[in-house]
Amino acid sequence: MSLSHHTTRLPNGLEIIGEAHPDSHSFAAGLFVRAGSRDETAPINGVSHFLEHMMFKGSGEYSWQDVNRIFDELGARYNAFTTQEMTAYYANVLPEFSRRTIDHLAHLLRPAIRQGDFDTEKKVILEEIAMYQDDPGHRIYEKLMELHFADHPLGMSVLGAAEVIERLPRDRMADYFARNYGPGNMVLVVTGRFDFQQVVEWADERMGQWNGVRRVRRADRPRPQKRRERLVDPKLNRHYLMAMMPAPPVQDERRYAAKALSDVIGDAEGSRLYWALVDNAIAEEADFGYSPHDGCGAYYLELISDPDRAARAYDIALGELGKVAEDLGDDEVDRAKNKIASQIVLEGESPLGRLRSIGAMWVYDQPYHSLEQDMRILESLTAESLRSLVADFPLEPTTVVELTGTGGAD
């Protein structure tokens, strides 16, 4: 039997979206909230991620032990994540546990935010921030986002700064929750094997009394200026460089071409940067990727090398970016399309994979599109369509950040 798409809205405004696959052997459900670091203000930067942790500390009815115990009783594969633009909570179970999963997600999304739990989890968050600060890749990425997006909200850190989290009071988190976590700014997505009308009834029973919220995301586009910054850490014996440049937004169909182009240039294996830099032992890692965002997008270049080879590695990378539109071949594009198609299909075969895709469609105000529609757009790509993309979004680094030891070369 074929997939079927369903959508409805409860009287309180909560949207419910389902993609049913009667032959599936599992059921996945998730609540996606249009709230991430770009929706925060500087005094509470990091609260979305912190709040994600607090959801698992329990509701008025359940303790944190109950939250994990019940998921374990269901045999659930469950988790949550926070990005610049969304926070999501999900579980994947056998179909017979569908109702209990909806019930438990509803409890999860109504946290008690107890002061004691808040104080304890704040220490965990601060430890996490410290851990990531020891990661050169994370440090340089955070600085790159800050510089590239400047005063645009996308420049806000997902984790937040330690000093901001340290000062954050429990009541500011509770206020942020009340303004963001309600119908109108969240969606329930279900995929796999289920009866949609039953899901709607269960959701109405458990979530139908939730208060709606009205939240409008700041929609202006960033205007990055050319900037370059060098960070020094004497403990490092490697040179890290990241560069960023504008790319299509997630709502632009050219995102498929951008993904294919980034694969041709900088996939981990078999790409132009791999053969020019990694295979020749000039760089240890050379990556070129694409990050689509709400209303804008970005390409990023990442190089890790010996400090003495850093300048040469960057020059070679710029040369590869500069010539790709001139000598791009259909054979390269076809290889990239095949790799991406495999990724899409393998992810789409899983209810959990489709759950994430459909939740993102809602977050980004995109119309529903099936796996087959994705594949048709991907298949239509040619070398000419990728060259046209480069003409509209030139591969010229706008923001460059380096992180190296004191002996590194420019």
Salt bridges, closest charged atoms under 4 A:
GLU15 OE2 - ARG9 NH1 3.70
GLU19 OE2 - ARG354 NH2 2.84
ASP39 OD2 - ARG217 NH2 2.74
GLU61 OE1 - HIS107 NE2 3.62
ASP66 OD1 - ARG69 NH2 3.18
GLU73 OE2 - ARG69 NH1 2.83
GLU73 OE1 - ARG100 NH2 3.20
GLU85 OE2 - ARG38 NH1 2.60
GLU85 OE1 - HIS293 ND1 3.37
ASP103 OD1 - ARG206 NE 3.68
ASP117 OD2 - ARG114 NH1 3.21
GLU121 OE2 - HIS53 ND1 2.89
GLU121 OE1 - LYS57 NZ 3.42
GLU128 OE2 - HIS49 NE2 3.47
GLU128 OE1 - HIS53 NE2 3.52
GLU142 OE1 - HIS138 NE2 3.89
GLU146 OE2 - LYS143 NZ 3.49
ASP171 OD1 - ARG170 NH1 3.13
ASP175 OD2 - ARG179 NE 2.93
GLU205 OE1 - ARG99 NH2 2.77
ASP220 OD1 - ARG218 NE 2.70
GLU229 OE2 - LYS143 NZ 3.88
ASP233 OD2 - ARG139 NH1 2.83
ASP233 OD1 - LYS235 NZ 3.08
ASP252 OD2 - ARG254 NH2 2.67
ASP263 OD1 - LYS339 NZ 3.14
ASP267 OD2 - LYS339 NZ 2.84
GLU284 OE2 - ARG238 NE 2.38
ASP294 OD2 - ARG217 NH1 3.04
GLU320 OE2 - LYS323 NZ 3.53
ASP327 OD1 - ARG272 NH1 2.82
ASP331 OD2 - ARG335 NH1 3.95
GLU332 OE1 - ARG272 NH2 2.75
ASP334 OD1 - LYS337 NZ 3.78
ASP365 OD1 - ARG34 NH2 3.14
ASP374 OD1 - HIS369 ND1 2.77
GLU379 OE2 - LYS337 NZ 3.97
GLU384 OE1 - ARG387 NH2 3.34
ASP392 OD2 - ARG254 NH1 2.77
GLU402 OE1 - ARG228 NH2 3.28
GLU402 OE2 - HIS239 NE2 2.89
ASP410 OD1 - ARG230 NH1 3.04
